[in-house]
Every structure is written in C-alpha cells, then in structure tokens.
C-alpha cells in the first residue's frame, strides 16, 4: 500500500461539525467524511448530475459490482476514490450514471402521464 501525502487546511467550524455529525452513523472519521463529500462533489460537478442522482448511481454501481463479486468493500476513502476513478476511466461508471438518469427520466415521464 502506498503512503498518502496529507496537507492541513483550515475549514469553517460549522462544516467540521456537520462532517462530524454525518460521519458518526457511517463510522467514518471527520476527514474521511469530508473526503467522501469532496469525491461526491467531483462526480456531480463532472457529470452535471444532481446530488441524489450521483449518490443513487454510485450506490447502484457498488451494489451491482458486489453482486457480481467484482469488488470488496473499500478499505479506505482513498480505495473508494481509486475505484470510482478507475470505473470512470473504463467508462462503466459513466454508463451506469447514464442508465440511472434514463431510468429517472422514464419514471418522471410515467408519473407525469
């Protein structure tokens, strides 16, 4: 396992407190929670999805991968980030994101009809 370089940054106290509260149920550290939010934000920003669409796509991608025994639970936020970036590079995450968006659009169309 390669060593990860760390840097200190100043964050608003209210953001750190929000991360602390969000981290507890997920059994993450405050730093891991902020890293998770940053990763999710990068995906949302890069794809143009809403946060709920991105979260849903990631959860469905992870669930499908686990069903097919292609990946184990991530050991760290770095491992999860690496997996997401690898999936993005292969195009599998982007494909799953497109599928989720199409499913959501179909559901919205069916509800409106």
DSSP file (Angstrom, degrees, kcal/mol; ACC not computed):
  #  RESIDUE AA STRUCTURE BP1 BP2  ACC     N-H-->O    O-->H-N    N-H-->O    O-->H-N    TCO  KAPPA ALPHA  PHI   PSI    X-CA   Y-CA   Z-CA
    1    1 A X              0   0    0      0, 0.0     2,-0.2     0, 0.0     0, 0.0   0.000 360.0 360.0 360.0 131.3    0.0    0.0    0.0
    2    2 A X        -     0   0    0      1,-0.1     2,-0.2     0, 0.0     0, 0.0  -0.504 360.0-107.7 -82.1 150.3    1.4    3.4   -0.9
    3    3 A X        -     0   0    0     -2,-0.2     2,-0.5     1,-0.0    -1,-0.1  -0.525  28.7-137.1 -76.0 141.8    1.7    6.2    1.5
    4    4 A X        -     0   0    0     -2,-0.2     2,-0.3     0, 0.0    -1,-0.0  -0.864  12.9-131.1-102.0 131.6   -0.7    9.0    1.1
    5    5 A X        -     0   0    0     -2,-0.5     2,-0.3     1,-0.0     0, 0.0  -0.608  24.8-156.8 -79.3 140.6    0.6   12.6    1.5
    6    6 A X        -     0   0    0     -2,-0.3     2,-0.3     2,-0.0    -1,-0.0  -0.886   9.6-167.3-119.6 150.5   -1.6   14.8    3.7
    7    7 A X        -     0   0    0     -2,-0.3     2,-0.4     2,-0.0    -2,-0.0  -0.974  20.8-124.6-131.8 148.1   -2.0   18.6    3.9
    8    8 A X        +     0   0    0     -2,-0.3     2,-0.3     2,-0.0    -2,-0.0  -0.742  30.3 178.8 -91.4 140.5   -3.6   20.7    6.6
    9    9 A X        -     0   0    0     -2,-0.4     2,-0.5     2,-0.0    -2,-0.0  -0.963  29.2-118.6-136.1 155.6   -6.3   23.1    5.6
   10   10 A X        -     0   0    0     -2,-0.3     2,-0.3     0, 0.0    -2,-0.0  -0.839  34.7-178.8 -94.9 129.1   -8.5   25.5    7.5
   11   11 A X        -     0   0    0     -2,-0.5     5,-0.0     2,-0.0    -2,-0.0  -0.931  36.8 -92.4-125.0 149.8  -12.2   24.7    7.3
   12   12 A X    >>  -     0   0    0     -2,-0.3     4,-1.9     1,-0.1     3,-0.7  -0.343  34.2-125.2 -59.9 141.1  -15.1   26.6    8.8
   13   13 A X  H 3> S+     0   0    0      1,-0.3     4,-2.4     2,-0.2     5,-0.2   0.847 109.6  56.8 -57.9 -36.5  -16.1   25.2   12.2
   14   14 A X  H 3> S+     0   0    0      1,-0.2     4,-2.2     2,-0.2    -1,-0.3   0.855 105.9  50.5 -67.7 -32.2  -19.7   24.6   11.2
   15   15 A X  H <> S+     0   0    0     -3,-0.7     4,-2.5     2,-0.2    -1,-0.2   0.911 110.5  49.0 -68.8 -42.1  -18.5   22.5    8.2
   16   16 A X  H  X S+     0   0    0     -4,-1.9     4,-2.3     2,-0.2    -2,-0.2   0.902 112.0  49.2 -63.6 -40.6  -16.3   20.4   10.5
   17   17 A X  H  X S+     0   0    0     -4,-2.4     4,-2.3     2,-0.2    -2,-0.2   0.906 110.4  50.2 -66.4 -40.9  -19.2   19.9   12.9
   18   18 A X  H  X S+     0   0    0     -4,-2.2     4,-2.4     1,-0.2    -2,-0.2   0.908 111.8  48.7 -61.6 -41.4  -21.6   18.9   10.1
   19   19 A X  H  X S+     0   0    0     -4,-2.5     4,-2.4     2,-0.2    -2,-0.2   0.894 109.0  53.1 -65.3 -39.9  -19.0   16.4    8.9
   20   20 A X  H  X S+     0   0    0     -4,-2.3     4,-1.4     2,-0.2    -2,-0.2   0.924 111.9  45.0 -61.2 -44.6  -18.7   15.1   12.5
   21   21 A X  H  X S+     0   0    0     -4,-2.3     4,-0.7     1,-0.2    -2,-0.2   0.898 116.3  45.5 -67.6 -40.5  -22.4   14.5   12.7
   22   22 A X  H  X S+     0   0    0     -4,-2.4     4,-0.6     1,-0.2    -1,-0.2   0.810 110.0  56.3 -71.6 -29.7  -22.6   12.9    9.3
   23   23 A X  H  X>S+     0   0    0     -4,-2.4     5,-2.3    -5,-0.2     4,-0.7   0.839  92.3  69.9 -72.7 -34.4  -19.6   10.7    9.9
   24   24 A X  H ><5S+     0   0    0     -4,-1.4     3,-1.4     1,-0.2    -1,-0.2   0.920  99.7  43.4 -56.2 -53.6  -20.9    9.0   13.1
   25   25 A X  H 3<5S+     0   0    0     -4,-0.7    -1,-0.2     1,-0.3    -2,-0.1   0.804 117.6  47.7 -65.0 -25.0  -23.7    6.9   11.6
   26   26 A X  H 3<5S-     0   0    0     -4,-0.6    -1,-0.3    -3,-0.4    -2,-0.2   0.456 109.1-125.0 -92.1  -1.5  -21.4    5.9    8.7
   27   27 A X  T <<5 +     0   0    0     -3,-1.4     2,-0.3    -4,-0.7    -3,-0.2   0.876  63.9 138.8  57.8  40.2  -18.5    5.1   11.1
   28   28 A X      < -     0   0    0     -5,-2.3    -1,-0.2    -8,-0.1     2,-0.1  -0.747  56.1-114.1-107.1 159.1  -16.2    7.4    9.2
   29   29 A X     >  -     0   0    0     -2,-0.3     4,-2.3    -3,-0.1     5,-0.2  -0.438  35.0-106.7 -78.8 166.6  -13.7    9.9   10.6
   30   30 A X  H  > S+     0   0    0      1,-0.2     4,-2.2     2,-0.2     5,-0.2   0.923 123.2  49.8 -60.3 -43.7  -14.3   13.6   10.1
   31   31 A X  H  > S+     0   0    0      1,-0.2     4,-2.4     2,-0.2    -1,-0.2   0.909 110.3  49.7 -63.0 -42.1  -11.6   13.7    7.5
   32   32 A X  H  > S+     0   0    0      2,-0.2     4,-2.5     1,-0.2    -1,-0.2   0.876 109.2  52.6 -64.7 -36.5  -13.0   10.6    5.7
   33   33 A X  H  X S+     0   0    0     -4,-2.3     4,-2.6     2,-0.2    -2,-0.2   0.922 110.5  46.7 -64.7 -43.8  -16.4   12.2    5.6
   34   34 A X  H  X S+     0   0    0     -4,-2.2     4,-2.4     2,-0.2    -2,-0.2   0.896 112.1  51.0 -66.0 -39.2  -15.1   15.4    4.1
   35   35 A X  H  X S+     0   0    0     -4,-2.4     4,-2.6     2,-0.2    -2,-0.2   0.906 109.6  51.1 -62.2 -40.8  -13.1   13.3    1.5
   36   36 A X  H  X S+     0   0    0     -4,-2.5     4,-2.8     1,-0.2     5,-0.2   0.942 110.8  47.7 -60.8 -47.7  -16.3   11.4    0.7
   37   37 A X  H  X S+     0   0    0     -4,-2.6     4,-2.7     1,-0.2    -1,-0.2   0.898 111.4  51.1 -60.7 -40.2  -18.2   14.7    0.2
   38   38 A X  H  X S+     0   0    0     -4,-2.4     4,-2.4     2,-0.2    -1,-0.2   0.912 111.2  47.7 -64.0 -42.8  -15.4   16.0   -2.0
   39   39 A X  H  X S+     0   0    0     -4,-2.6     4,-2.2     2,-0.2    -2,-0.2   0.933 113.2  47.6 -63.4 -46.2  -15.4   12.8   -4.1
   40   40 A X  H  X S+     0   0    0     -4,-2.8     4,-2.5     1,-0.2    -2,-0.2   0.909 111.7  51.3 -60.8 -42.0  -19.2   13.0   -4.5
   41   41 A X  H  X S+     0   0    0     -4,-2.7     4,-2.9    -5,-0.2    -1,-0.2   0.884 107.8  52.2 -62.8 -39.5  -18.9   16.7   -5.4
   42   42 A X  H  X S+     0   0    0     -4,-2.4     4,-2.6     2,-0.2    -1,-0.2   0.917 111.2  47.0 -63.0 -42.7  -16.3   16.0   -8.0
   43   43 A X  H  X S+     0   0    0     -4,-2.2     4,-2.4     2,-0.2     6,-0.4   0.925 114.0  47.3 -64.9 -44.6  -18.6   13.4   -9.6
   44   44 A X  H  X>S+     0   0    0     -4,-2.5     4,-2.3     1,-0.2     5,-0.5   0.937 115.2  45.6 -61.9 -47.1  -21.6   15.7   -9.5
   45   45 A X  H  <5S+     0   0    0     -4,-2.9    -2,-0.2     1,-0.2    -1,-0.2   0.902 115.2  47.1 -63.6 -41.6  -19.6   18.6  -10.9
   46   46 A X  H  <5S+     0   0    0     -4,-2.6    -1,-0.2    -5,-0.2    -2,-0.2   0.863 122.1  33.5 -69.9 -37.5  -18.0   16.5  -13.7
   47   47 A X  H  <5S-     0   0    0     -4,-2.4    -2,-0.2    -5,-0.2    -1,-0.2   0.674  98.0-127.6 -95.6 -18.8  -21.2   14.8  -14.8
   48   48 A X  T  <5 +     0   0    0     -4,-2.3    -3,-0.2    -5,-0.3    -4,-0.1   0.640  60.1 142.4  79.5  13.4  -23.7   17.5  -14.2
   49   49 A X      < -     0   0    0     -5,-0.5    -1,-0.2    -6,-0.4     2,-0.1  -0.366  56.8-104.7 -80.7 163.1  -26.0   15.2  -12.2
   50   50 A X     >  -     0   0    0      1,-0.1     4,-2.5    -3,-0.1     5,-0.2  -0.455  36.5-108.0 -75.9 163.5  -27.9   16.2   -9.1
   51   51 A X  H  > S+     0   0    0      1,-0.2     4,-2.9     2,-0.2     5,-0.2   0.921 120.7  50.0 -60.8 -43.7  -26.5   15.0   -5.9
   52   52 A X  H  > S+     0   0    0      1,-0.2     4,-2.5     2,-0.2    -1,-0.2   0.880 110.7  49.8 -66.0 -36.2  -29.3   12.4   -5.4
   53   53 A X  H  > S+     0   0    0      2,-0.2     4,-2.6     1,-0.2    -1,-0.2   0.920 113.2  46.2 -65.5 -43.1  -28.7   11.1   -9.0
   54   54 A X  H  X S+     0   0    0     -4,-2.5     4,-2.6     2,-0.2    -2,-0.2   0.926 113.8  48.1 -65.3 -44.4  -25.0   10.8   -8.4
   55   55 A X  H  X S+     0   0    0     -4,-2.9     4,-2.7     1,-0.2     5,-0.2   0.928 113.5  48.0 -62.0 -44.8  -25.5    9.1   -5.0
   56   56 A X  H  X S+     0   0    0     -4,-2.5     4,-2.7    -5,-0.2     5,-0.2   0.914 111.8  49.5 -61.9 -43.6  -28.0    6.7   -6.5
   57   57 A X  H  X S+     0   0    0     -4,-2.6     4,-2.5     2,-0.2    -2,-0.2   0.914 112.6  47.1 -62.8 -43.2  -25.7    5.9   -9.4
   58   58 A X  H  X S+     0   0    0     -4,-2.6     4,-2.8     2,-0.2    -2,-0.2   0.934 113.7  47.7 -64.3 -46.2  -22.8    5.3   -7.1
   59   59 A X  H  X S+     0   0    0     -4,-2.7     4,-2.6     1,-0.2    -2,-0.2   0.913 114.5  45.9 -62.5 -42.9  -24.9    3.1   -4.8
   60   60 A X  H  X S+     0   0    0     -4,-2.7     4,-2.5     2,-0.2    -1,-0.2   0.885 112.6  50.7 -68.6 -37.7  -26.3    1.1   -7.6
   61   61 A X  H  X S+     0   0    0     -4,-2.5     4,-2.3    -5,-0.2    -2,-0.2   0.942 113.1  45.8 -62.4 -47.7  -22.9    0.7   -9.2
   62   62 A X  H  X S+     0   0    0     -4,-2.8     4,-2.4     2,-0.2    -2,-0.2   0.914 113.2  49.6 -62.5 -44.0  -21.4   -0.5   -6.0
   63   63 A X  H  X S+     0   0    0     -4,-2.6     4,-2.3     1,-0.2    -1,-0.2   0.913 111.9  48.1 -63.1 -43.2  -24.4   -2.9   -5.3
   64   64 A X  H  X S+     0   0    0     -4,-2.5     4,-1.6     1,-0.2    -1,-0.2   0.909 111.9  49.8 -64.0 -41.7  -24.1   -4.4   -8.9
   65   65 A X  H  <>S+     0   0    0     -4,-2.3     5,-2.5     1,-0.2     6,-0.6   0.899 110.9  49.1 -64.8 -40.2  -20.4   -4.9   -8.5
   66   66 A X  H ><5S+     0   0    0     -4,-2.4     3,-1.4     1,-0.2    -1,-0.2   0.886 107.4  55.1 -67.2 -37.8  -20.8   -6.6   -5.2
   67   67 A X  H 3<5S+     0   0    0     -4,-2.3    -1,-0.2     1,-0.3    -2,-0.2   0.859 111.4  44.9 -61.5 -34.3  -23.5   -8.9   -6.6
   68   68 A X  T 3<5S-     0   0    0     -4,-1.6    -1,-0.3    -5,-0.2    -2,-0.2   0.328 110.5-125.4 -92.5   7.7  -21.0   -9.9   -9.3
   69   69 A X  T < 5S+     0   0    0     -3,-1.4    -3,-0.2     2,-0.1    -2,-0.1   0.808  70.2 131.2  55.0  33.8  -18.2  -10.3   -6.7
   70   70 A X      < +     0   0    0     -5,-2.5     2,-0.3     1,-0.2    -4,-0.2   0.653  68.6  22.3 -91.5 -14.8  -16.0   -7.9   -8.7
   71   71 A X        -     0   0    0     -6,-0.6    -1,-0.2    -9,-0.1     2,-0.2  -0.999  65.7-139.4-151.0 152.5  -15.0   -5.8   -5.7
   72   72 A X        -     0   0    0     -2,-0.3     3,-0.1     1,-0.2    -6,-0.0  -0.509  50.9 -69.2 -98.7 171.0  -14.8   -5.9   -2.0
   73   73 A X        -     0   0    0     -2,-0.2    -1,-0.2     1,-0.1     2,-0.0  -0.355  64.5 -99.3 -59.4 139.3  -15.7   -3.2    0.5
   74   74 A X        -     0   0    0      1,-0.1    -1,-0.1    -3,-0.1     3,-0.1  -0.350  21.0-147.5 -65.4 140.4  -13.2   -0.3    0.2
   75   75 A X  S    S-     0   0    0      1,-0.1     2,-0.3    -3,-0.1    -1,-0.1   0.743  77.1  -6.1 -77.4 -23.7  -10.5   -0.3    2.8
   76   76 A X  S  > S-     0   0    0      1,-0.1     4,-2.3   -44,-0.0     5,-0.2  -0.953  76.8 -93.9-158.9 172.0  -10.4    3.5    2.9
   77   77 A X  H  > S+     0   0    0     -2,-0.3     4,-3.0     1,-0.2     5,-0.2   0.876 125.2  56.6 -62.5 -36.6  -11.7    6.6    1.2
   78   78 A X  H  > S+     0   0    0      2,-0.2     4,-2.5     1,-0.2    -1,-0.2   0.904 106.9  48.6 -61.1 -40.8   -8.6    6.5   -1.0
   79   79 A X  H  > S+     0   0    0      2,-0.2     4,-2.3     1,-0.2    -2,-0.2   0.913 112.7  47.7 -66.0 -42.1   -9.5    3.0   -2.1
   80   80 A X  H  X S+     0   0    0     -4,-2.3     4,-2.7     2,-0.2    -2,-0.2   0.928 112.5  49.0 -63.9 -44.5  -13.1    4.1   -2.9
   81   81 A X  H  X S+     0   0    0     -4,-3.0     4,-2.7     1,-0.2    -2,-0.2   0.917 110.8  50.6 -60.9 -43.5  -11.8    7.1   -4.8
   82   82 A X  H  X S+     0   0    0     -4,-2.5     4,-2.4     1,-0.2    -1,-0.2   0.906 111.1  48.9 -61.6 -41.7   -9.4    4.9   -6.7
   83   83 A X  H  X S+     0   0    0     -4,-2.3     4,-2.6     2,-0.2    -2,-0.2   0.921 112.2  47.9 -64.5 -43.6  -12.2    2.5   -7.6
   84   84 A X  H  X S+     0   0    0     -4,-2.7     4,-2.4     1,-0.2    -2,-0.2   0.913 113.1  48.0 -64.5 -41.6  -14.5    5.3   -8.7
   85   85 A X  H  X S+     0   0    0     -4,-2.7     4,-2.3     2,-0.2    -1,-0.2   0.888 112.1  49.7 -66.2 -38.1  -11.8    6.9  -10.8
   86   86 A X  H  X S+     0   0    0     -4,-2.4     4,-2.5     2,-0.2     6,-0.2   0.915 111.9  48.1 -65.1 -42.7  -10.9    3.5  -12.4
   87   87 A X  H  X>S+     0   0    0     -4,-2.6     6,-1.3     1,-0.2     4,-1.3   0.884 111.3  51.1 -64.4 -37.7  -14.6    3.0  -13.2
   88   88 A X  H  <5S+     0   0    0     -4,-2.4    -2,-0.2     2,-0.2    -1,-0.2   0.907 110.4  49.1 -65.0 -41.2  -14.8    6.4  -14.7
   89   89 A X  H  <5S+     0   0    0     -4,-2.3    -2,-0.2     1,-0.2    -1,-0.2   0.909 112.5  47.0 -64.6 -42.9  -11.7    5.7  -16.8
   90   90 A X  H  <5S-     0   0    0     -4,-2.5    -1,-0.2    -5,-0.1    -2,-0.2   0.720 110.9-123.9 -70.8 -20.7  -13.2    2.4  -18.0
   91   91 A X  T  X5S+     0   0    0     -4,-1.3     4,-2.1    -5,-0.2    -3,-0.2   0.392  81.7 113.7  93.1  -3.9  -16.5    4.1  -18.8
   92   92 A X  H  ><S+     0   0    0     -5,-1.0     4,-2.2    -6,-0.2    -4,-0.2   0.880  77.3  47.5 -71.9 -36.3  -18.5    1.8  -16.6
   93   93 A X  H  > S+     0   0    0     -6,-1.3     4,-2.7     2,-0.2    -1,-0.2   0.929 112.3  49.7 -68.0 -43.5  -19.4    4.4  -14.0
   94   94 A X  H  > S+     0   0    0     -7,-0.4     4,-2.5     1,-0.2    -2,-0.2   0.902 110.7  50.7 -61.1 -40.4  -20.4    6.9  -16.8
   95   95 A X  H  X S+     0   0    0     -4,-2.1     4,-2.3     2,-0.2    -1,-0.2   0.923 111.3  47.5 -62.8 -43.7  -22.6    4.2  -18.3
   96   96 A X  H  X S+     0   0    0     -4,-2.2     4,-2.5     2,-0.2    -2,-0.2   0.886 110.4  52.4 -66.0 -37.7  -24.3    3.4  -15.0
   97   97 A X  H  X S+     0   0    0     -4,-2.7     4,-2.5     2,-0.2    -1,-0.2   0.927 109.7  49.1 -61.9 -44.5  -24.9    7.1  -14.5
   98   98 A X  H  X S+     0   0    0     -4,-2.5     4,-2.6     1,-0.2    -2,-0.2   0.908 110.8  50.9 -61.2 -41.1  -26.5    7.4  -17.9
   99   99 A X  H  X S+     0   0    0     -4,-2.3     4,-2.7     2,-0.2    -2,-0.2   0.919 110.7  48.0 -62.6 -44.3  -28.7    4.4  -17.1
  100  100 A X  H  X S+     0   0    0     -4,-2.5     4,-2.8     2,-0.2    -2,-0.2   0.915 111.6  50.0 -63.7 -42.9  -29.8    5.9  -13.8
  101  101 A X  H  X S+     0   0    0     -4,-2.5     4,-2.6     2,-0.2    -2,-0.2   0.929 112.3  47.5 -61.2 -44.8  -30.6    9.2  -15.5
  102  102 A X  H  X S+     0   0    0     -4,-2.6     4,-2.5     2,-0.2    -2,-0.2   0.903 112.0  50.0 -63.6 -41.0  -32.6    7.5  -18.2
  103  103 A X  H  X S+     0   0    0     -4,-2.7     4,-2.5     2,-0.2    -2,-0.2   0.926 112.2  47.5 -61.5 -44.8  -34.5    5.4  -15.5
  104  104 A X  H  X S+     0   0    0     -4,-2.8     4,-2.5     1,-0.2    -2,-0.2   0.897 112.0  49.7 -64.6 -40.1  -35.3    8.6  -13.5
  105  105 A X  H  X S+     0   0    0     -4,-2.6     4,-2.5     2,-0.2    -1,-0.2   0.896 111.1  49.7 -65.6 -39.0  -36.4   10.4  -16.7
  106  106 A X  H  X S+     0   0    0     -4,-2.5     4,-2.4     2,-0.2    -2,-0.2   0.915 111.7  48.3 -65.0 -41.8  -38.7    7.4  -17.6
  107  107 A X  H  X S+     0   0    0     -4,-2.5     4,-2.3     2,-0.2    -2,-0.2   0.907 112.0  49.4 -63.1 -42.2  -40.1    7.4  -14.1
  108  108 A X  H  X S+     0   0    0     -4,-2.5     4,-2.0     1,-0.2    -2,-0.2   0.898 112.0  48.7 -64.6 -40.0  -40.7   11.1  -14.2
  109  109 A X  H  X S+     0   0    0     -4,-2.5     4,-1.3     2,-0.2    -2,-0.2   0.888 111.8  48.8 -65.9 -39.8  -42.4   10.7  -17.6
  110  110 A X  H  < S+     0   0    0     -4,-2.4    -2,-0.2     1,-0.2    -1,-0.2   0.866 112.1  49.2 -68.3 -36.7  -44.6    7.9  -16.4
  111  111 A X  H  < S+     0   0    0     -4,-2.3    -2,-0.2     1,-0.2    -1,-0.2   0.877 110.7  49.9 -69.1 -37.5  -45.6    9.9  -13.3
  112  112 A X  H  <        0   0    0     -4,-2.0    -1,-0.2     1,-0.2    -2,-0.2   0.772 360.0 360.0 -72.3 -25.8  -46.5   13.0  -15.4
  113  113 A X     <        0   0    0     -4,-1.3    -1,-0.2    -5,-0.1    -2,-0.2   0.477 360.0 360.0 -76.1 360.0  -48.6   10.9  -17.8
